[in-house]
């Protein structure tokens, strides 16, 4: 709604003013501008002449409004969610599980629903959205996986690997528990899932810390949607 027409309505988002501020980089002695902001009108506020004038003075021409005050603010963080769908194809229903990266259960539901509408010719029902905790995702390179699967000799599966850290106690020199990590691993076999973890962790400083496998189990997941920067890749030839 145009700001001048919004008197008596309630804001559904917090409105902010923005400005550029210059600062000198101490290392390069160069001047750089950064954008800063501060809230000027909070979500849920009922607009009156004073607030409308304040918004207009800060260049805000339109606002999102409601006829009732909306006070709550959902905390959103990018997490991994398990979405379970009941999919009916040719009259036969069965459940499928997909992992989706999203900032809320609603966003995960919206993503997987759109994915099915575009890619799967079937009737589907979302039956569960559940947050899952994984510290790292490890995958065989997509080109390798596709080549193996095209030949019909291998089919990649998802595995959950839980590994424990052991660290040296500085007081007595004995080993002690240093916590655990849950890993999501795409591999061709159970054994190769374990080898993939060792290979990827062998590239960094965790190799001498995380070396105890607590559990390794195959998961019934069709696919995992996750940003590329969150994935560690390996080649089957490395194992």
C-alpha positions in Angstrom: 0.0 0.0 0.0 1.2 3.6 -0.7 2.4 5.2 2.6 0.0 8.1 2.3 -3.0 5.8 2.1 -1.9 3.5 5.0 -3.1 5.5 8.0 -4.8 3.3 10.6 -3.2 0.1 9.2 -0.5 -2.0 10.9 3.0 -2.7 9.6 3.8 -6.3 8.9 7.5 -5.7 8.6 9.9 -3.4 10.4 10.8 -0.5 8.2 14.4 0.8 8.3 16.4 3.8 7.1 19.6 3.1 5.2 22.7 5.2 4.6 26.3 5.0 3.4 29.2 5.6 5.8 32.8 6.0 4.8 35.7 4.5 6.7 39.5 4.3 6.1 41.0 0.8 5.7 44.0 0.9 8.1 46.0 -1.6 6.0 45.5 -0.1 2.5 44.7 3.5 3.6 41.8 3.4 1.1 38.4 4.9 1.7 35.5 2.4 1.6 31.8 3.0 1.9 29.6 0.5 3.7 25.8 0.5 4.0 24.3 0.8 7.5 20.7 0.8 8.7 18.5 1.3 11.7 14.8 0.6 12.4 12.6 3.6 12.3 9.2 1.9 12.6 8.6 -1.5 14.2 6.5 -4.4 12.9 3.0 -4.2 14.4 3.0 -0.4 14.7 -0.3 1.3 13.7 0.4 4.1 11.2 -0.5 7.6 12.1 0.3 11.0 10.6 3.6 11.3 12.5 4.8 7.8 11.4 3.7 8.3 7.8 5.7 11.5 7.7 8.7 9.8 9.2 8.6 7.0 6.6 8.2 9.5 3.7 11.1 11.6 5.0 13.3 8.5 4.7 12.2 7.7 1.1 9.8 4.9 1.9 6.9 5.1 -0.5 5.1 1.8 0.0 4.6 -0.5 3.0 3.3 -4.0 3.7 0.3 -3.7 6.1 -2.5 -5.7 7.8 -5.8 -4.7 9.4 -4.6 -6.5 12.6 -1.3 -6.0 14.6 1.3 -8.7 14.0 3.8 -8.8 16.8 5.7 -12.1 16.6 9.0 -12.5 14.8 10.1 -16.0 13.6 13.8 -16.7 14.1 15.1 -18.2 10.8 18.3 -20.0 10.3 19.4 -22.2 7.4 19.0 -25.8 8.5 18.6 -29.2 7.0 15.0 -30.6 7.1 13.7 -34.1 6.4 10.6 -33.9 4.3 8.6 -37.2 4.0 5.9 -37.4 1.3 3.3 -40.1 0.5 3.5 -40.4 -3.2 0.9 -42.2 -5.2 1.9 -43.4 -8.7 -0.3 -45.7 -10.8 -2.6 -46.2 -7.7 0.3 -47.4 -5.5 1.2 -45.2 -2.5 4.6 -45.2 -0.9 6.7 -42.9 1.2 9.7 -41.0 0.0 12.1 -39.0 2.1 14.1 -35.9 0.9 16.5 -33.7 2.8 16.0 -29.9 2.1 18.1 -26.9 3.1 15.7 -24.1 4.2 15.3 -21.4 6.9 12.0 -22.7 8.2 9.6 -25.7 8.0 7.3 -23.7 5.8 10.2 -22.9 3.4 11.2 -26.6 3.3 7.5 -27.5 2.5 7.3 -24.9 -0.2 10.5 -26.1 -1.9 9.7 -29.8 -1.9 6.1 -29.2 -3.0 7.3 -27.0 -6.0 9.9 -29.6 -6.8 7.3 -32.4 -7.0 4.9 -30.3 -9.0 7.5 -29.6 -11.6 9.4 -32.9 -11.8 7.2 -35.8 -10.6 4.0 -36.8 -12.3 2.1 -38.2 -9.3 -0.2 -37.3 -6.5 1.7 -36.5 -3.3 1.0 -35.6 0.3 3.5 -34.1 2.7 3.3 -36.1 5.9 6.3 -34.8 7.9 8.8 -32.0 8.1 11.5 -32.6 10.7 14.8 -30.8 11.4 17.9 -33.0 11.2 21.3 -32.4 12.6 24.3 -33.0 10.4 27.7 -31.3 10.8 28.9 -32.1 7.3 27.8 -33.6 4.0 30.2 -35.8 2.0 29.5 -36.8 -1.6 31.1 -38.8 -4.4 31.5 -36.5 -7.5 28.3 -36.3 -9.4 29.9 -37.2 -12.7 31.4 -40.4 -11.3 28.1 -41.3 -9.6 26.2 -40.8 -12.9 28.7 -42.9 -14.9 28.5 -45.8 -12.4 24.8 -45.7 -12.2 24.4 -45.5 -16.0 26.5 -48.7 -16.3 24.1 -50.5 -13.9 26.9 -51.8 -11.7 26.6 -49.4 -8.8 23.9 -47.3 -7.2 24.8 -44.6 -4.6 23.1 -44.6 -1.3 23.0 -42.1 1.6 24.5 -43.1 5.0 24.6 -41.5 8.4 28.0 -41.7 10.0 28.5 -40.7 13.6 32.1 -40.2 14.6 33.6 -39.4 18.0 36.6 -37.3 18.8 39.4 -38.4 21.1 41.7 -35.7 22.5 44.7 -35.8 24.9 44.0 -34.7 28.4 46.7 -32.1 29.2 46.7 -33.0 32.9 47.4 -36.8 32.7 48.2 -37.4 29.0 45.3 -39.8 28.6 42.8 -39.7 25.8 39.3 -38.3 26.6 36.1 -37.7 24.6 36.0 -34.5 22.5 32.5 -34.7 21.3 30.8 -36.1 18.2 29.9 -35.2 14.6 27.0 -36.4 12.5 27.9 -36.8 8.8 25.7 -37.4 5.8 27.6 -39.5 3.2 26.7 -40.5 -0.3 28.6 -43.6 -1.3 28.2 -46.8 -3.3 28.6 -49.2 -0.4 28.7 -49.3 3.4 32.4 -49.8 3.4 33.0 -47.0 1.0 31.0 -44.6 3.2 33.5 -45.2 6.0 36.5 -44.9 3.6 35.0 -41.6 2.2 34.9 -40.1 5.7 38.5 -41.1 6.4 39.6 -39.7 3.0 37.8 -36.3 3.4 38.9 -35.9 7.1 42.4 -36.9 6.1 42.7 -33.7 4.1 42.4 -31.5 7.2 43.3 -31.2 10.9 40.5 -33.5 12.0 42.2 -36.6 10.8 44.1 -37.2 14.1 41.1 -36.3 16.3 37.9 -37.8 14.8 38.8 -41.5 14.3 36.2 -43.5 16.2 33.1 -44.6 14.3 30.2 -44.9 16.7 27.5 -45.7 14.1 27.1 -46.1 10.4 23.7 -46.8 9.0 22.0 -46.6 5.6 19.3 -44.0 5.2 16.1 -44.3 3.1 16.6 -41.0 1.3 15.9 -40.3 -2.3 17.8 -37.0 -2.6 19.4 -34.2 -0.6 19.1 -30.6 -1.7 22.0 -28.6 -0.2 24.1 -25.6 -1.4 27.4 -26.7 -3.1 29.5 -24.8 -0.6 28.2 -27.0 2.2 29.4 -30.2 0.5 32.8 -32.0 0.6 33.4 -34.1 -2.5 35.6 -37.1 -3.1 36.5 -39.4 -6.0 35.9 -43.1 -5.8 39.5 -43.5 -7.0 40.8 -41.9 -3.8 39.4 -44.6 -1.6 
